[in-house]
Amino acid sequence: MNYEAGMLGRSERLEYVGEENRGRRRWLWIVGGLIVLALIAAGFMMRGGGQTAAKAPAGDAAKKDGGDQQLPTVTFAVPGRSTIETVITGTGSLAARREMPVGVAGEGGMVTRVLVEPGQWVAAGQVLATVDRSVQSNTAASLEAQVRVARADAALAQSELDRAQALLGRGFVSKADIDRKTATRDAAAARVRVAESQLRETQARNRRLDIRAPAAGLVLTRSVEPGQIVSSGSGVLFRMAQGGQMELRTQLAEGDLQRVRAGTRAQVTPVGSTQTFSGEVWQVSPVIDPQTRQGIARVSLSYDPALRPGGFASARIIAGAQVAPLLPQSAIQSDEKGNFVYILDGQDRAKKRPVTTGDVSDEGVVITSGLEGNERVVLTAGAFLNPDQKVKPVQQKKQ
């Protein structure tokens, strides 16, 4: 019993020693494998040293390229010099250049006919409307009869004078009779002239009963109908545009008005229309409104049905032209000293250049001084640059 127990304990100790030896062997294999891998890696490193040294310049270039990629990218353009028109814009109302109000010139009466409509062209003196003249016609007829009577009396007086003068030499008629007959003849001739004058006056009054066009032009409005009683106090019955000429009376600021002269070209566009009409300034107001600080420039226009008096329109007045560089507003920067732009030198460094700006339009900003036009001007990202900062320039593509 004891013997068997002792054999069993010995067997267990031998098995434990065997396991311990196998664990040591595995550990030695692992350490050996790591050493071999380390030696192989060292050999590769030693063999590739020459290649690494040979590739060192390429690495420097890559490092340099990486440095360039850190530079800010800016867009630039060479503006050159352009012919830029100085445009003044304004708005105002359309009207007849010479509007003619037409009313009753005579004593008036009942309108019998209206012969024209708005939009018609009429000649000078053309009848626009007629007024009843039945009473005046009878008066004129009576005066015509009186003229004929006066002429008959004058003819008789002249015949009697002629016969008396023939008998004067024979002694049948005295000198006093001749004088009386001469006076009678002269009085009859005077009565003829009075009657004729009265007839002409009546005929002139009758002609004034007709409402006539004072000059050739376009009828704009009509405010009378047949059957209406009119007189000199009836006001305006027709409105006409002399010669059909129109104009735009545009309001301009005081500063803009100083640059506008008679003969300046203009483009007028009525509200609600895409059609543009050419004209020219024919009168500049000599007075400035003290309240609004504005004045009126009157632009003459030829007749067109689309130009309706009383309508609203806008005007572009070409006040002159200049040759200068033109830049977008994004290129203009400002500080406490004024406006400036960034230009690029030969080393692609940003240089600050003070400039003076002129008119601003949809096309851009006019540079009146500070640039010649052949510089490389930074168009974008100028607000993020510092003077002498190196950049990566990209030229703007032409549109």
Residue, then its C-alpha position, 0 to 999 in steps of 0.5 A: m500500500n505504501y509502496e504503491a502510494g510512493m510510486l504514484g507520487r514519483s510518477e506525478r513528480l516526473e510528469y511535472v518536471g516534463e511539463e516544465n521542460r517543454g515550457r522552457r523549450r517553447w520559450l527558447w524557440i520564441v526568443g530565438g525566432l524574435i532574434v532571427l526576425a530582428l537580424i533580418a530586419a537589420g539586414f534589410m535596413m542596411r541594404g536599403g541605406g544607399q537607396t534612402a540616401a539616393k532618394a533624399p533630394a526627392g524627399d526634399a522636393a516633396k517637402k517643398d511641394g508640401g510647403d507650397q500647398q500651404l500657401p493661400t490661393v488667390t485669383f488675379a487678373v490684368p485689368g487693362r484699360s477700357t473706355i467707360e461711359t459715365v452714366i447718370t440714372g434718373t426717373g421721372s414722368l413722360a409728358a408732351r414737350r410742348e403741350m397745347p391746351v385748347g379751349v373756347a376762343g369766342e363767345g361759345g354756345m352749344v357744341t354741334r360736332v366733335l371731329v377728332e379723337p385722342g391719338q389723331w394727328v391734326a394740321a394747324g387751324q384744323v377744326l376740332a369741334t363746331v359750335d351752333r351759329s344760327v344766330q350769328s349767321n343771321t347777323a352776318a347776313s344782315l351786315e352783308a346787306q348793309v354793306r350792299v346798301a352802303r355801296a349803292d349809296a356811295a355809287l349814287a353819290q359818286s354819280e351825282l358828283d360827276r354830273a355836277q362837275a360836268l355842269l360846273g363849267r356851264g354855270f348851271v351848278s355853283k361851287a357850293d353844290i359841288d362841295r356838298k355833293t363831294a361831302t355826300r360822296d365821302a360820307a357814303a364811302a365812309r358808311v361803306r367802310v363801316a359796314e364792311s368792318q362790321l361784317r368782317e368783325t362778325q365773320a371773325r367772331n363766327r369763325r372763332l365759334d369753331i374750336r381749332a388746332p393752334a398748331a399741327g400736332l397730336v391730340l392727347t385728350r378730349s373733354v367735350e361732347p356734342g350738345q355741351i354748352v361751352s364758353s370762355g370759362s369752360g376750361v380746356l376742351f382738348r390737349m395737344a402735343q405740338g408736333g407730337q414731340m414727347e419728353l421725359r422730365t427726370q429728377l436728378a441729384e444736385g451733383d449729377l445735374q452739374r455733369v449734364r449738358a444740353g445735347t447729352r445723349a440719353q436712353v429712356t425705358p418706360v415702366g412695364s416695357t423692355q423697349t428703349f428709346s433714344g433721345e437727348v437732353w434739351q434743357v437742364s433746370p437752372v433751379i435746385d429744389p431746396q427741399t429735395r436738393q434735386g433738379i429736372a433734366r428734360v429729355s426730348l423724344s420722338y413720337d411713339p405710341a409706347l410713350r404715353p404722357g403721364g407715364f413713368a420711365s427711367a433714364r440713362i444719361i451718358a454724361g461722358a466717357q473715360v479710359a481707365p482700369l475697371l475692377p470688380q468690387s471684390a478687389i477693392q479693400s478699404d482701411e483708415k487711409g482709403n481704398f487699396v488693392y493687392i497686386l502681385d510682384g514677380q515673386d508672387r508676393a502681395k503688395k498693397r497699392p492705394v487707388t482712387t475709385g470713380d463711378v460704380s456700375d454693374e460692370g464694376v468700379v472705375i479706378t481713376s488713379g493708382l493703377e496703369g492696367n498692366e498689374r496683376v491685381v488680386l480679385t478674391a481673398g484680398a481681405f485675408l492677405n497681409p502685405d508681402q505675403k507669398v501666395k499661390p496665384v491663379q489667373q481668372k478665366k476670360q468669360 
